[in-house]
Amino acid sequence: MERILFGDNQFFAVNHISDEKSRAQSIKFKDDSAIIKTLDEARAQGINTFMCTTHDRIANICEIIRKDPEKYKDFKVYPCMPYAHKYANAVTELGIAGTIKQYVPGNLFGTIFKGGVAFLSKDFISIMELLIDAEMKMFKGVNTPVVFLQNVITDLFLGLGANEILTGFHSYVKKKYNAEAGFITMNMPKLLDVLEKGGIENPIICSSINKVGFRMSGGKEIYEETLKTRKLRAIAMQVLGGGAIAPKEAMEYVCNLPNIESILFGASSKANIENTVSTINYFDSKK
């Protein structure tokens, strides 16, 4: 994986610091051309990996990428699924049955309603595979070497002890899409335990890693010890600690940690992209 990954929160009005900034970003990125412009500004700074949700608008971005294969020949996309808000909004608009009908393949829709809960319980991994296929349709023809499970699902299964579903995701992504599985979590140490017990060596785990322990379940110290002593490919996200840390201080802390393979960040302006990249490169050069 590349050292610096570019995220998509800013494109869909997700801002952990300010509601006002969130509204401004919603207006700025109402057109797909604005998203592409910012991605191209990130590419100009040497960032060639876009880590994104399966938001419906990402399908439009993928179509633009497919139409210009020469321009985006070195560009990689890391899908992160499922996009929970998409399904929550669909339930509000269509109801539960309507949502299932819209997003689940037709033959499975009928089977679910015939078998009900018993069917869901019996073959959840098969259903998960079909839902992965549904989410991956928009990325057809796009380079997707890593596919991530979002933390809302990763941590749900982690809490339920449904470890076979996590390892099943890993196996299916590798088998069907010739890609590596990545996992987003708010509990990196516990997830690493589960994945290792499931036979997954050196897993890709994306987690909040920052100087103030923001969204780091178990505390900052156990994360630091895990990074120092165990084998994983860690991606640091939310490095600013929800806005509690100055950018330079935040990047200095993360860059000096062992075993951080990549740093994920999002930005809505060319200046912020340039500043973040130069700051990371500066602290990396000092190691």
TINULUM-135748 format. One line per 2 residues: number of its first residue (from 1); their letters; for each residue x, y, z of C-alpha. Coordinates in steps of 0.05 Angstrom, whole numbers. Example, Ala and Ser with C-alpha at 12.3 -4.5 7.8 and 13.67 -1.06 7.14 Angstrom:
BEGIN
1	AS	246:-90:156; 273:-21:143
END
This chain:
BEGIN
1	ME	0:0:0; 21:72:-11
3	RI	43:115:48; -13:166:38
5	LF	-86:149:23; -140:199:5
7	GD	-208:191:37; -278:214:17
9	NQ	-312:242:80; -307:314:55
11	FF	-344:296:-9; -406:273:29
13	AV	-410:326:83; -377:285:139
15	NH	-336:331:182; -317:311:254
17	IS	-298:382:272; -352:429:248
19	DE	-424:426:224; -412:492:188
21	KS	-354:461:149; -398:401:134
23	RA	-451:445:102; -398:483:62
25	QS	-369:418:36; -439:394:17
27	IK	-447:455:-27; -377:452:-56
29	FK	-382:380:-77; -453:378:-102
31	DD	-426:365:-172; -384:304:-190
33	SA	-335:349:-228; -315:381:-161
35	II	-299:313:-133; -257:295:-193
37	KT	-221:362:-190; -200:349:-118
39	LD	-179:277:-133; -136:304:-190
41	EA	-105:355:-142; -88:297:-95
43	RA	-58:258:-153; -15:318:-170
45	QG	15:311:-100; 32:238:-113
47	IN	-29:207:-80; -54:151:-125
49	TF	-101:114:-78; -172:135:-63
51	MC	-205:100:-3; -280:110:-9
53	TT	-347:86:15; -398:55:-32
55	HD	-439:118:-32; -484:120:-94
57	RI	-445:179:-123; -381:139:-124
59	AN	-411:100:-182; -408:165:-223
61	IC	-335:175:-203; -318:104:-224
63	EI	-351:116:-291; -307:178:-302
65	IR	-245:137:-285; -266:81:-332
67	KD	-275:130:-390; -203:156:-384
69	PE	-160:94:-372; -95:128:-394
71	KY	-103:185:-345; -120:139:-287
73	KD	-77:79:-305; -39:81:-239
75	FK	-99:101:-197; -125:53:-145
77	VY	-192:53:-108; -203:19:-41
79	PC	-278:7:-33; -305:8:39
81	MP	-371:-28:49; -426:-24:67
83	YA	-444:49:66; -491:48:125
85	HK	-525:115:110; -546:90:41
87	YA	-585:33:72; -612:75:129
89	NA	-639:126:79; -668:72:36
91	VT	-705:42:95; -734:111:110
93	EL	-757:120:38; -775:49:17
95	GI	-786:10:81; -748:-53:100
97	AG	-780:-97:46; -768:-44:-7
99	TI	-695:-36:13; -682:-110:9
101	KQ	-716:-113:-58; -673:-55:-84
103	YV	-605:-79:-60; -611:-155:-56
105	PG	-610:-196:-121; -680:-216:-144
107	NL	-675:-291:-134; -650:-282:-63
109	FG	-706:-232:-47; -759:-285:-57
111	TI	-720:-338:-18; -712:-292:42
113	FK	-786:-279:47; -803:-352:40
115	GG	-752:-375:93; -753:-313:137
117	VA	-707:-307:196; -689:-381:194
119	FL	-659:-372:124; -620:-310:146
121	SK	-591:-347:205; -575:-410:166
123	DF	-534:-380:110; -511:-311:130
125	IS	-443:-319:97; -475:-334:30
127	IM	-519:-273:37; -458:-232:55
129	EL	-423:-255:-8; -483:-234:-51
131	LI	-484:-166:-17; -409:-157:-30
133	DA	-423:-171:-103; -479:-120:-104
135	EM	-433:-67:-73; -375:-83:-120
137	KM	-415:-74:-184; -399:0:-188
139	FK	-324:-15:-186; -323:-61:-247
141	GV	-263:-44:-290; -230:-2:-235
143	NT	-167:-24:-200; -189:-46:-129
145	PV	-131:-84:-97; -159:-78:-26
147	VF	-232:-82:-5; -251:-59:65
149	LQ	-306:-78:113; -332:-15:147
151	NV	-324:-9:223; -399:-8:235
153	IT	-401:-80:211; -332:-102:232
155	DL	-344:-80:304; -414:-108:306
157	FL	-389:-178:287; -330:-169:334
159	GL	-377:-154:392; -423:-212:374
161	GA	-365:-260:369; -384:-276:297
163	NE	-312:-287:278; -328:-334:220
165	IL	-362:-277:183; -300:-234:188
167	TG	-255:-290:162; -308:-306:110
169	FH	-304:-235:84; -229:-242:78
171	SY	-234:-308:40; -288:-285:-8
173	VK	-255:-220:-28; -191:-258:-43
175	KK	-226:-313:-82; -277:-272:-122
177	YN	-240:-206:-133; -167:-226:-127
179	AE	-160:-171:-75; -137:-166:-4
181	AG	-188:-155:51; -181:-96:97
183	FI	-218:-83:161; -238:-16:192
185	TM	-247:-18:267; -249:22:331
187	NM	-215:-35:367; -151:-54:331
189	PK	-119:-98:385; -181:-142:394
191	LL	-193:-148:319; -121:-169:308
193	DV	-130:-224:360; -192:-250:323
195	LE	-161:-247:254; -97:-282:276
197	KG	-138:-338:309; -175:-344:243
199	GI	-110:-357:206; -104:-288:175
201	EN	-31:-267:179; -7:-195:174
203	PI	-77:-167:163; -94:-97:137
205	IC	-128:-59:193; -150:13:189
207	SS	-163:45:256; -165:112:292
209	IN	-94:126:314; -78:193:345
211	KV	-42:227:401; -103:238:446
213	GF	-133:168:441; -195:191:403
215	RM	-238:131:385; -183:83:405
217	SG	-219:28:445; -176:6:503
219	GK	-133:68:502; -73:96:465
221	EI	-22:55:504; -48:-13:481
223	YE	-47:11:409; 24:34:415
225	ET	44:-33:445; 7:-71:390
227	LK	42:-32:336; 109:-43:369
229	TR	104:-118:381; 56:-149:332
231	KL	51:-161:257; -2:-123:218
233	RA	-7:-72:163; -36:-12:200
235	IA	-72:47:168; -79:107:213
237	MQ	-143:147:206; -173:205:246
239	VL	-102:226:262; -126:296:282
241	GG	-166:266:339; -232:297:317
243	GA	-199:365:313; -166:363:381
245	IA	-94:362:354; -58:412:310
247	PK	-41:381:242; 35:386:250
249	EA	33:355:320; -15:301:297
251	ME	28:280:238; 92:281:279
253	YV	61:232:328; 34:184:275
255	CN	96:186:231; 140:167:289
257	LP	99:106:308; 126:38:286
259	NI	88:-6:236; 42:48:207
261	ES	42:29:134; -7:83:110
263	IL	-39:147:134; -110:163:111
265	FG	-135:234:108; -187:275:72
267	AS	-184:348:50; -228:394:9
269	SK	-177:444:-16; -113:441:-56
271	AN	-75:479:-2; -95:430:53
273	IE	-75:370:9; -7:401:-5
275	NT	4:419:68; -14:350:93
277	VS	29:313:42; 89:358:55
279	TI	81:350:131; 79:274:126
281	NY	139:273:79; 177:319:125
283	FD	169:276:187; 181:212:147
285	SK	247:241:123; 269:253:195
287	K	264:180:216
END
